[in-house]
């Protein structure tokens, strides 16, 4: 018996099982939950934006500094240059130097007082110079009498914008009436090389509205 030439046919595969779908009611509930949550978030953001200042968050100090003319001035605002009382007032150089010379004469007449007599008219390097002179007089038991006189005075320069404000005054000082006495009360011989009249350059500074003499130097040609 001959074999059947027709090959056997495989049986048709069984269809894949169907995936169950979520009920329509459940899908609708999920969508509504998402929409509702998004709407709630949008309302929350809108509420925060309404409560925030229009210019964005600022600190209290920044708000005070940016206040208009009707608002209070910021306590941390820096004064403009030259706003101090002393910088707005120009001194009388001759009066300032005259006060210094008078106070210095009183101090040197009693060296034991130190710089107490000149503390209100001198400061800085000049005050230190006077203190050294007082100590020298006291150490030797010397005293000095007479007050130097101002022959002339002129302003060389001013700097009101400096801190502190200052000016430089050149003055011709006559010290011919000043005499130094030794511990026995005898006048010391004068130095022939010392010229009775000489020029000095004084630096005046503004100390909170009061002008003090802070330094003294000498020009190349001190003759006057």
Secondary structure, DSSP 8 states (H G I E B T S, - for coil): -----S-----------------HHHHHHHHHHHHHHHHHHHHHHHHHHHHS-TT----HHHHHHT--TTS---TT----TT-STTTTS---HHHHHHHHHHHHHHHHHSGGGTTTTTTTTB-HHHHHHHHHHHHHHHHHT-EEE---EEEEEEEEEEETTSSS-EEEEEEEEE-TT-EEE-TTS-B----TTS-SEEEEEEEEEEETTEEEEEEEE--S----
